[in-house]
Amino acid sequence: MTTFRSVLAVTAALGAALAAAVPSQAATGPAFLSAAQMPASSTPWTATRVFTGVPENGGALCAPYKIPAQNTRYREFATELDTNGVQITTVARTEADAVKLVDTLRKSLAGCGPLLERQNPGLHAVSRSHGKVSVEEGAWVYSLDTAEPQIGITDIHLFSVGRDGRTVTFVRWGQMGDLKDAPLAAFRTTTKTAVNKLW
């Protein structure tokens, strides 16, 4: 039986495999979060190198294929306890293009829950907005709470999208559990750090 969670696991594995197969790393460009700058976990975070393009699954749960591969790089994060994350950063052609991409990503994140319920019968999915983070041109935080009652699986994801001039960064954090289990305050700090580090 294919479940929402199993789809996430497969796409994450494909992304990791692609990362391992691509030995390139841009020498210059926006800086990325380190493993230590992800929200604290009971086991240490590890981080991949920074790779060019977007992960295999389009890079952004709730906004797949919205982020262009051109002028884009990403880094994936994981712990030993099934907690994972990704940061994707892209430099748009113009600042107006960057503003448009942020708006597109925000709309996708805000409407993700209802979309996933339509695509996955039996899945309960709730998206919430957690407001703006004051940093550079701004960053916005969202959550996605999913449950598959038939098999008793719940997952929680936190997302943020922020901008510094022409540069847009997207951060995702996820693990098993509910919103009450999520480090929302720490994720807001991670988001602020991610945008501040871009340049």
SVG drawing of the C-alpha trace seen along z (x, -y; Angstrom):
<svg xmlns="http://www.w3.org/2000/svg" viewBox="-10 -44 45 46">
<polyline fill="none" stroke="black" stroke-width="0.4" points="0.0,0.0 1.5,-3.4 1.2,-6.0 1.9,-9.7 4.8,-9.0 6.3,-6.3 6.2,-8.7 8.1,-11.3 10.7,-8.6 11.2,-7.6 11.6,-11.1 14.0,-11.9 16.1,-8.8 16.1,-9.8 17.3,-13.3 20.1,-11.9 21.1,-9.5 21.2,-12.3 23.3,-14.4 25.8,-11.6 26.0,-11.2 26.7,-14.9 30.2,-15.9 29.9,-19.6 29.7,-22.4 29.6,-26.1 32.7,-27.9 30.8,-31.2 27.3,-32.2 24.9,-32.6 25.9,-30.9 23.9,-28.0 22.9,-26.9 25.3,-24.5 24.0,-21.4 24.4,-23.1 22.0,-25.9 19.0,-23.6 16.6,-23.4 18.2,-21.4 17.4,-17.7 18.1,-14.8 20.7,-13.5 23.1,-15.6 22.2,-16.9 24.4,-16.1 24.4,-18.0 25.3,-17.2 27.6,-19.4 25.9,-22.2 24.9,-20.9 23.7,-22.7 20.1,-22.5 17.1,-21.3 16.6,-17.9 15.1,-15.0 11.5,-15.6 11.5,-19.2 12.8,-20.3 9.8,-21.6 7.1,-19.6 3.9,-21.7 5.5,-23.6 7.1,-21.0 8.7,-22.3 8.0,-26.0 11.7,-26.7 13.7,-26.9 16.8,-24.7 18.8,-27.5 21.0,-29.5 19.8,-27.3 21.7,-25.2 20.6,-23.1 21.7,-21.3 19.9,-18.4 20.0,-17.7 19.1,-14.6 19.4,-13.2 19.4,-9.6 15.8,-9.9 14.0,-10.4 14.1,-14.2 15.1,-15.7 15.3,-19.0 16.5,-20.9 17.5,-24.4 17.1,-25.5 18.4,-28.9 18.0,-30.5 19.2,-33.8 16.5,-35.3 17.2,-37.3 15.6,-40.5 14.3,-41.5 10.8,-41.6 11.2,-37.9 12.4,-37.1 9.3,-38.9 7.1,-36.8 8.7,-33.6 8.3,-34.3 4.6,-35.1 4.2,-31.8 5.8,-29.8 3.8,-31.4 0.5,-30.7 1.6,-27.0 2.5,-26.6 -0.7,-28.2 -2.9,-26.0 -0.9,-22.8 -3.2,-20.9 -6.3,-21.0 -4.4,-20.2 -2.8,-17.1 -6.2,-15.9 -7.6,-16.1 -4.6,-14.2 -4.5,-11.6 -7.9,-10.3 -8.0,-9.4 -5.2,-11.8 -5.9,-14.6 -3.7,-17.6 -3.8,-21.0 -1.6,-24.0 -1.1,-27.0 0.7,-30.3 2.9,-31.3 3.6,-34.9 6.5,-36.9 10.1,-36.9 11.8,-40.3 14.9,-39.9 16.2,-41.6 13.2,-41.8 11.2,-39.4 10.6,-35.7 7.4,-33.8 6.9,-30.5 4.2,-27.8 3.5,-24.4 1.9,-21.2 0.3,-18.7 -0.6,-15.4 -2.2,-12.2 -3.1,-8.9 -5.7,-7.5 -6.0,-4.1 -2.3,-3.3 -1.8,-5.7 1.0,-7.8 1.4,-11.5 4.0,-13.9 4.7,-17.5 6.7,-19.8 7.8,-23.4 8.6,-25.6 9.9,-29.1 10.6,-31.3 12.6,-34.4 14.3,-36.9 17.4,-39.2 17.3,-41.3 17.2,-38.9 18.0,-35.8 15.2,-33.6 15.8,-30.8 13.4,-28.0 13.9,-25.9 12.0,-22.7 12.1,-20.8 10.1,-17.6 9.7,-14.6 7.0,-12.2 4.6,-13.8 2.2,-16.8 2.5,-20.6 2.9,-20.5 6.1,-18.5 7.6,-21.0 10.3,-23.4 8.5,-26.4 10.5,-29.1 13.8,-27.5 12.8,-27.2 12.0,-30.9 15.6,-31.5 16.9,-29.1 14.9,-30.9 16.4,-34.3 19.9,-32.8 19.3,-31.3 18.3,-34.7 21.0,-36.6 23.7,-34.2 22.7,-34.6 25.1,-37.5"/>
</svg>
